[in-house]
Amino acid sequence: MSMTDDYHNRMKAALRERGSSFSKIARELGVGRSAVTHAAKRRHVSKRIETAIAAHLGKDIDEIWGEAGVPLQEGRQS
């Protein structure tokens, strides 16, 4: 399992502990769950989705992805 996958699983667990999920965030934003998953894994950068994930975790965006050491992928932003 890669570091990104491990961090992704810990993020999902933290969301569950707070009564949330990627599916719940997707519904709130009107996007597919896969869009939230891709943003969480940094496969597709979306400030709107990242902001929602951070809010559900009670953290700052930089704090979340800085911990994972997952860099932004250039040129794939929305």
C-alpha positions as CSV (number, residue, x, y, z in Angstrom):
1,M,0.0,0.0,0.0
2,S,1.4,3.4,-1.0
3,M,1.7,6.3,1.4
4,T,-1.0,8.1,-0.4
5,D,-3.4,5.1,-0.1
6,D,-2.5,4.8,3.6
7,Y,-3.2,8.5,4.3
8,H,-6.4,8.3,2.2
9,N,-7.6,5.4,4.4
10,R,-6.8,7.3,7.6
11,M,-8.6,10.3,6.2
12,K,-11.7,8.2,5.5
13,A,-11.5,6.8,9.1
14,A,-11.2,10.4,10.5
15,L,-14.2,11.5,8.5
16,R,-16.2,8.5,9.8
17,E,-15.3,9.4,13.4
18,R,-16.7,12.8,12.7
19,G,-19.9,11.4,11.2
20,S,-19.0,12.2,7.7
21,S,-17.7,10.5,4.5
22,F,-16.6,11.1,1.0
23,S,-20.1,10.3,-0.1
24,K,-21.7,12.9,2.2
25,I,-19.2,15.5,1.0
26,A,-20.0,14.6,-2.6
27,R,-23.7,15.0,-2.0
28,E,-23.3,18.3,-0.4
29,L,-21.2,19.6,-3.3
30,G,-23.3,18.0,-6.0
31,V,-20.3,16.0,-7.4
32,G,-19.6,12.3,-7.7
33,R,-17.9,10.4,-4.8
34,S,-15.0,9.6,-7.2
35,A,-14.4,13.4,-7.6
36,V,-14.0,13.7,-3.8
37,T,-11.7,10.6,-3.8
38,H,-9.6,12.0,-6.6
39,A,-9.2,15.3,-4.8
40,A,-8.3,13.6,-1.6
41,K,-5.6,11.6,-3.3
42,R,-4.5,14.6,-5.3
43,R,-5.2,13.0,-8.6
44,H,-7.3,16.0,-9.5
45,V,-6.9,19.3,-7.7
46,S,-10.2,21.0,-6.6
47,K,-10.0,23.8,-4.0
48,R,-13.7,23.5,-3.5
49,I,-13.6,19.8,-2.7
50,E,-10.4,20.2,-0.7
51,T,-12.0,23.0,1.3
52,A,-15.0,20.8,2.1
53,I,-12.9,17.8,3.1
54,A,-10.9,20.1,5.4
55,A,-14.0,21.6,6.9
56,H,-15.4,18.1,7.7
57,L,-12.1,17.2,9.3
58,G,-11.9,20.5,11.2
59,K,-8.5,21.2,9.7
60,D,-6.7,23.6,7.3
61,I,-6.1,22.4,3.7
62,D,-2.3,22.8,4.0
63,E,-2.4,20.9,7.3
64,I,-4.1,17.9,5.7
65,W,-2.1,17.4,2.5
66,G,1.1,18.7,4.1
67,E,0.9,15.7,6.6
68,A,0.5,13.3,3.7
69,G,3.4,14.7,1.8
70,V,1.3,14.5,-1.4
71,P,2.2,17.2,-3.8
72,L,-0.2,19.1,-6.0
73,Q,-0.2,17.7,-9.6
74,E,0.5,20.6,-11.9
75,G,-2.0,21.5,-14.7
76,R,-5.0,19.5,-13.4
77,Q,-7.0,22.0,-11.4
78,S,-10.6,23.0,-11.1
